[in-house]
């Protein structure tokens, strides 16, 4: 077992470091592969019949009508949470109406820490709203669950480490680790609202806000081809560790202005699958 794995095992199951992302990152950063990736330009590369095109967004915060970049065409739209600002049904229905205008055959959505209406513990009405009531134009709403599209498995979870008093917040360490333990091994695209440690997780205060245990789960057990998140608006962009490509697709910047472009990637169709079926 190499040195970095030893370090990952030590810090992941030691609660003081699991609960201290800055210290944890200082411990492992020299061994982390952190390659920046240029986004695919959908205007230059047309959609291929042998590839599944994913279009990623997050943190639109009820500002979809003000986005300065259009949403590219694709086979699958992924929204990684925070489609509302104040977590109201009115905002969710407005987002749903906008979702209905998009041409993508599959539209997959998860919740974020602003989606108070979808989290029973955070809801102002004492119960969670049924997602199907407010997200009828989404083909799938994922919450610790998965869907398979064209033979590619997509898993979604809304959880983030405690962040003020908001939705889907879980205490760092053992409580949030139990959420990540639900993620199965064979996942092609993993969606979580919050980023893992060191991957699009640095705030304007220059602090790491990502989840230590999520990084361990991704790199040591699940190893998805792509991980899509948002939450930390300042972390917008793409990196790779040599196996997993990490995408922070926050559309809004730190001032909640919807200035970032949706991020696009392609995955090959698995053998025996066709987009025509």
N, C-alpha and C positions, 0 to 999 in steps of 0.2 A: 504494500500500500504506500503510495507516494506521500510526500510531505503535506501537500495541499489537502488531500483527503483526510489525513490525520487532523489537520487544523480544522477542517469543516466539521468533522465529527465532534471534536472537542467543543467548538464554540456553539454548535447547534443545540446540543443538549445540556449546555451550561446556562442556566437561566439568566445570569447577569449579562452575558454577552448576547444571548438571544433577545434580550430586552434592551440592548444598547447597540443599535445598528452602526453608529459611528465607530465605536470601538471594534466591533466585529469586522467592519470593512478595513480598518487599519491593519487588522491581523492577516487578512487574506488577499488584499488588493494586489500585491506584487505577483501573486501566482494566478490571478484572474486574467483570462484573455478577454480583451475589451476592444474589439475591432469595430470602428464606425462603418456603417453600411449606407450607401446612397440609395434613396428610394427608387423603385421602378417608376419610369415615366410612362403612364398609360397612353399618352399621345404619340409616343414613339414606338411602343410595342403593342400591337393589336392583341386582342384576346384570342388565344389558340384553342382549337377544339380538343387538343390533348392536354390542356392545362386547366386547372380551376383557378379563376381569378378571385381573390379576396380583396375587399375594400374595407379599410379599418378606420373607425372613428371612435372617439370617446370624449366625454366632458364637453358636450355641446351646450349644456346649461340653458336650455330654452332660447338659444340664440341662432337656431338653424336658418332663420330668414335673413340673418345678417352675415352669414358666412361669406368670406371674400373669395373662397375657392369653391368651384362646383364639385359635386360628388361624381367621380368617374363611374362608368358602367362596369359591371362585373357579374360574376356568378353568385357570389356570396357577400352580403354586407354584414360586417361585424361591428356592433356598438358595445364598447366596454364600460358602460355605466355613466352616471351623472348626466342623464338627458334632461333632468329638471334642475332648477336652481333652489327652490324652496320645498320640494318634495310634495307638491299638491297634485290632486287629480286633474285640475284644469291644465297644469303644465304637461302632465303625462299625456292627456288627450291631444293637446296641441302637437306634441312630439309624434304621437301616433298618426295624426293627420298628415304630417310631413312625411313620415315613413311610408305612408300609402301612396305618395307621389313618386317614389323611387322605383325604378324598373327592375331591380335585382330579384331574381327568382327566389332566393333565400335571404331572409333578414333575421339575424340572430342577435339577441339583446340580453345583456345582464344588467343587474342593478349596481348602483354605486352608493357612496356614503350620503349623497343628497336625496336618494330615493326613500324618504321617510314613509311614504304611503305603502311601500312593499315590504317593510320590515315591521312585524307585529310589535316587537319590543320598543321600536322607536316611533311608531305611528301616533299621531296626535288624536286619532279617533279610536284608539284602543284595540285595533285589529289591522291586519294587513289587507289591503285591497287585492282582490283576485287579479293577477297580471292579465288574464285574458279579457278582463273588462276594460282595461285601459291600453292594452298593447295588441289589439286585434289585427293590426297590420304587420306584426312580427310573426314570422313563421315558427320561431322558437324563442321562448324566454327560458334561460338556463339559470338555475340556482342549485349548485352542487349536483349538476346533471349534465348529460351529454346528448348530442345529436350527431348522426352520421349523414354526410352529404357527399354524394358521388364517391362513396367508399372512404372518405376522410372523416376521422372522428374529431369532433370539436367538443371540448368540455368547458363549462363556464361556472365561475364562483364569484360572488360579489364582495367578499370579505376584505377588510383592511384592518391593520392595527389601529387601536383606539385613536380617534382623531376628533377632538372636541367632543360634543355630544351629538352624534349623528347616527345614520343608519348603518347596519351591517358592520358595526365596529366590534372587534374582539381583542382582548388583552393579549399582548405579545407573550411569547413563550409557549407553554403547554396548551393553553386554550386555543390559540390560532393554529398551532401545529396539528391539532385534532381535525381542524377543517381541511388542511392540506392533505392529511392522511386519507381523505375520501377520494382524492384524485386517482384514477386508475393509471396503470403503467402505459398502456397502449393508447396514447393520445397524439394526434397529429398537430392540432392547434389548441393551445390552452389559453383561455380568457380569464383574467382576474381583473378586478377593478384597480387594485393597487399594484405597484411594481415590486419585484423582488429587490433585495439589497443590491445596490451598485449598478442597477440597470434602469436608467431614466428615473431615478428616485431622488435627485439632489434638488433641494428647495432653494429659493432665493437667499435664504440664510446660509447657504453652503453646507447644509446638514443633510445627511442621508436619512430618508424617511421610509425606505423600502423594508420589506419583511425578510429578516434573516432566515427564517425557517422555510419561506417560499423559495428562496434561492437554492437552499439545500435540496428541497423536494424536486425542483426542476432539474438541477444538475446531477444529482446522485440517484434519483429513482425514476422520474417520469420521462425526462429527456425528450420533450416534444420538439417538433421541427420549428414551430413558431410559438412565441408567447406574446399575447396582445394585452395591453393594459392602458391606463390613463392615470387619473387621480392627481399626480404631481404635474401640474401644467408646465412647469419649467423644464421637465424632463423629456419633452417631445423629441422624438427621433428614433433611430435604429442602431442597435449594436449586435454583435455576435460573439459567442464564446467559442466558436469553431464547430459547434453542433447545433445549438438553438439560436435562432434569430429573435431578438427581443425588440418589440415595437411599443413605444409609448405614443399613442395616437390622439393625445389631447388636442382638441380643436381650439379651445380657448386658451389664451395665455394667462399669466399670473394676474392680469387686470380684468379677466373674464371677457376679453375681446376675442371673437372667433376668427383669428388670423391664420391659423395653421391649416395646411392642406390635408385631406384624407391620405392615408398611406396604403399603398397597393402592393400586393405580392402574389405570385403564382406558385401553385403546387401541381406537380404532375398527377394526372389521373392514375389511380391504381390499376393494375392489370385486370382486364375483364370489365371495366366500368366505362360508360359512355355518358356524356352530358345530354345525349339525345333521348335517353330513356327516362 
